[in-house]
Amino acid sequence: MAHESFSLSDLAKQLGRDRRELEKLANRGRIPGRKVQGEWQFHSTEITHWLEQEMRSYTISELERVEQTNPPP
């Protein structure tokens, strides 16, 4: 099964976070991703693992924003 890949804009929409904020994190190596032909690409498995670690420091409002952006199926 192939892993889904996200562009920077797609990831920002999925996470409900500002695209520029995520780009800064990626440029600083704080979020797992790689540049392909000059564009950031993020693999879903790596992002899931990163989120599991990152969400431990989220505030209640940040968690609610993620939940609102990605409602359960």
N, C-alpha and C positions, 0 to 999 in steps of 0.2 A: 504494500500500500504506500503510495507517495505521500509525502508530508506537504501540507499546505504552506505556501510562502506568501508573505505580505510585503507590500511596498510600505514606505514610510507613511504615506497618507492613509492607507488601509489600516495600518496598525494604530495610528492616532485615532481613527474613527472607532475601531474595535475597543480601544482602551478608554475612550472618552478623555483623551489628553491632548494637549497642544502639540501639533506636528513639530514645531521648533524646539520644544522641550525634549521630545524624543530624539530629534536629530542631534542635539547637544549631548545627550546621554550616549548615543551611538558613537559620536565622534570622540568622546572621552573613554570609550570602551566600557561603559557602565551598563550597557544593554547589548545582548548578543545579536550581532548582525554582521553583514558583510556587504561591501560595495561590489556591484556587478554592473559593468559598463557605466560607472559613475553614479549609480542609483543604489540606495540602501535596500537590502532585501533581508527579511527576517523569517526564519523557519518556525512554524507553529510549535514544534516540540521544544525548541530552545526558549521560545517566549513563554511557554507554559511553565517551564522550570524556573526561569527568571522571575515570573510573576509570583510563584510560590514563595520565593525568597523575599521579593520586594514587598509583597502585601503584608508582611509581618510588621512593617513600619507605617502602613497606611493609617490615616485617621478615619474615624467613622464616616465623615462626609465624603472622603475619597472612595471608600468602599461602596457607599451608597451610589455614587456617580457611576462607578464601574457596573454595579448591579443594574442601574437604570438603562445604561447604554447597551448592556447585554442581558436582556431578560431571559429567563429559562424557557426552553421550547414548550 
